[in-house]
Amino acid sequence: MEITFKLFATLTDYLPANRSDNAVRLQVDVGSTVQQIIDQFHLPEKLTHLVLVNGVYVDPGDRATKVLTPDDVLAIWPPIAGG
Protein backbone atom coordinates (compact mmCIF):
# COMPACT_ATOMS: atom_id res chain seq x y z
CA MET A 1 0.00 0.00 0.00
CA GLU A 2 1.08 3.62 -0.44
CA ILE A 3 1.33 6.41 2.11
CA THR A 4 2.75 9.93 1.99
CA PHE A 5 5.64 10.53 4.37
CA LYS A 6 6.51 14.13 5.22
CA LEU A 7 9.41 15.38 7.29
CA PHE A 8 9.93 19.00 8.31
CA ALA A 9 12.83 21.30 9.21
CA THR A 10 16.10 19.45 9.82
CA LEU A 11 14.42 16.05 9.47
CA THR A 12 14.19 16.46 5.68
CA ASP A 13 17.81 15.28 5.53
CA TYR A 14 16.53 11.78 6.36
CA LEU A 15 14.36 11.55 3.24
CA PRO A 16 15.63 9.79 0.11
CA ALA A 17 17.00 11.82 -2.79
CA ASN A 18 13.93 11.13 -4.96
CA ARG A 19 11.69 13.17 -2.67
CA SER A 20 9.49 16.04 -3.74
CA ASP A 21 10.37 18.90 -1.39
CA ASN A 22 9.74 17.48 2.07
CA ALA A 23 7.56 14.52 1.07
CA VAL A 24 7.84 11.11 -0.51
CA ARG A 25 5.29 8.49 -1.50
CA LEU A 26 6.18 5.20 0.15
CA GLN A 27 5.21 1.61 -0.54
CA VAL A 28 4.74 0.02 2.88
CA ASP A 29 3.45 -3.34 4.01
CA VAL A 30 -0.16 -3.63 5.07
CA GLY A 31 -0.17 -3.42 8.86
CA SER A 32 2.87 -1.12 9.07
CA THR A 33 2.94 1.10 12.14
CA VAL A 34 4.10 4.66 12.61
CA GLN A 35 7.06 3.41 14.66
CA GLN A 36 8.14 1.03 11.90
CA ILE A 37 8.38 3.94 9.46
CA ILE A 38 10.29 6.04 12.01
CA ASP A 39 12.70 3.13 12.51
CA GLN A 40 13.03 2.48 8.76
CA PHE A 41 14.32 6.01 8.25
CA HIS A 42 16.55 5.89 11.35
CA LEU A 43 14.94 8.99 12.84
CA PRO A 44 16.37 9.73 16.29
CA GLU A 45 13.65 9.48 18.93
CA LYS A 46 14.57 12.87 20.38
CA LEU A 47 13.88 14.45 16.97
CA THR A 48 10.42 12.94 16.46
CA HIS A 49 8.65 15.51 18.58
CA LEU A 50 5.36 16.07 16.76
CA VAL A 51 3.91 13.11 14.84
CA LEU A 52 0.64 13.40 12.95
CA VAL A 53 -1.32 10.92 10.85
CA ASN A 54 -3.80 12.72 8.61
CA GLY A 55 -3.47 15.78 10.85
CA VAL A 56 -4.20 13.89 14.08
CA TYR A 57 -1.54 13.80 16.82
CA VAL A 58 -0.03 10.40 17.64
CA ASP A 59 1.24 10.18 21.22
CA PRO A 60 4.73 8.63 21.61
CA GLY A 61 3.20 5.72 23.53
CA ASP A 62 0.86 4.92 20.63
CA ARG A 63 3.37 4.99 17.76
CA ALA A 64 4.18 1.28 17.96
CA THR A 65 0.51 0.31 17.69
CA LYS A 66 -0.86 2.99 15.34
CA VAL A 67 -1.38 1.08 12.09
CA LEU A 68 -1.23 3.04 8.86
CA THR A 69 -3.85 2.63 6.14
CA PRO A 70 -3.66 3.28 2.39
CA ASP A 71 -3.16 6.95 1.44
CA ASP A 72 -2.44 8.05 5.02
CA VAL A 73 -0.20 11.08 5.43
CA LEU A 74 2.43 10.63 8.12
CA ALA A 75 4.06 13.94 9.04
CA ILE A 76 6.84 14.45 11.58
CA TRP A 77 8.37 17.63 13.03
CA PRO A 78 11.42 17.96 15.26
CA PRO A 79 11.32 20.12 18.39
CA ILE A 80 11.53 23.73 17.29
CA ALA A 81 12.85 26.55 19.43
CA GLY A 82 12.28 30.16 18.71
CA GLY A 83 10.72 33.28 19.92
C-alpha positions as CSV (number, residue, x, y, z in Angstrom):
1,M,0.0,0.0,0.0
2,E,1.1,3.6,-0.4
3,I,1.3,6.4,2.1
4,T,2.7,9.9,2.0
5,F,5.6,10.5,4.4
6,K,6.5,14.1,5.2
7,L,9.4,15.4,7.3
8,F,9.9,19.0,8.3
9,A,12.8,21.3,9.2
10,T,16.1,19.4,9.8
11,L,14.4,16.1,9.5
12,T,14.2,16.5,5.7
13,D,17.8,15.3,5.5
14,Y,16.5,11.8,6.4
15,L,14.4,11.6,3.2
16,P,15.6,9.8,0.1
17,A,17.0,11.8,-2.8
18,N,13.9,11.1,-5.0
19,R,11.7,13.2,-2.7
20,S,9.5,16.0,-3.7
21,D,10.4,18.9,-1.4
22,N,9.7,17.5,2.1
23,A,7.6,14.5,1.1
24,V,7.8,11.1,-0.5
25,R,5.3,8.5,-1.5
26,L,6.2,5.2,0.2
27,Q,5.2,1.6,-0.5
28,V,4.7,0.0,2.9
29,D,3.5,-3.3,4.0
30,V,-0.2,-3.6,5.1
31,G,-0.2,-3.4,8.9
32,S,2.9,-1.1,9.1
33,T,2.9,1.1,12.1
34,V,4.1,4.7,12.6
35,Q,7.1,3.4,14.7
36,Q,8.1,1.0,11.9
37,I,8.4,3.9,9.5
38,I,10.3,6.0,12.0
39,D,12.7,3.1,12.5
40,Q,13.0,2.5,8.8
41,F,14.3,6.0,8.2
42,H,16.6,5.9,11.3
43,L,14.9,9.0,12.8
44,P,16.4,9.7,16.3
45,E,13.6,9.5,18.9
46,K,14.6,12.9,20.4
47,L,13.9,14.5,17.0
48,T,10.4,12.9,16.5
49,H,8.7,15.5,18.6
50,L,5.4,16.1,16.8
51,V,3.9,13.1,14.8
52,L,0.6,13.4,12.9
53,V,-1.3,10.9,10.8
54,N,-3.8,12.7,8.6
55,G,-3.5,15.8,10.8
56,V,-4.2,13.9,14.1
57,Y,-1.5,13.8,16.8
58,V,0.0,10.4,17.6
59,D,1.2,10.2,21.2
60,P,4.7,8.6,21.6
61,G,3.2,5.7,23.5
62,D,0.9,4.9,20.6
63,R,3.4,5.0,17.8
64,A,4.2,1.3,18.0
65,T,0.5,0.3,17.7
66,K,-0.9,3.0,15.3
67,V,-1.4,1.1,12.1
68,L,-1.2,3.0,8.9
69,T,-3.8,2.6,6.1
70,P,-3.7,3.3,2.4
71,D,-3.2,6.9,1.4
72,D,-2.4,8.1,5.0
73,V,-0.2,11.1,5.4
74,L,2.4,10.6,8.1
75,A,4.1,13.9,9.0
76,I,6.8,14.5,11.6
77,W,8.4,17.6,13.0
78,P,11.4,18.0,15.3
79,P,11.3,20.1,18.4
80,I,11.5,23.7,17.3
81,A,12.9,26.6,19.4
82,G,12.3,30.2,18.7
83,G,10.7,33.3,19.9
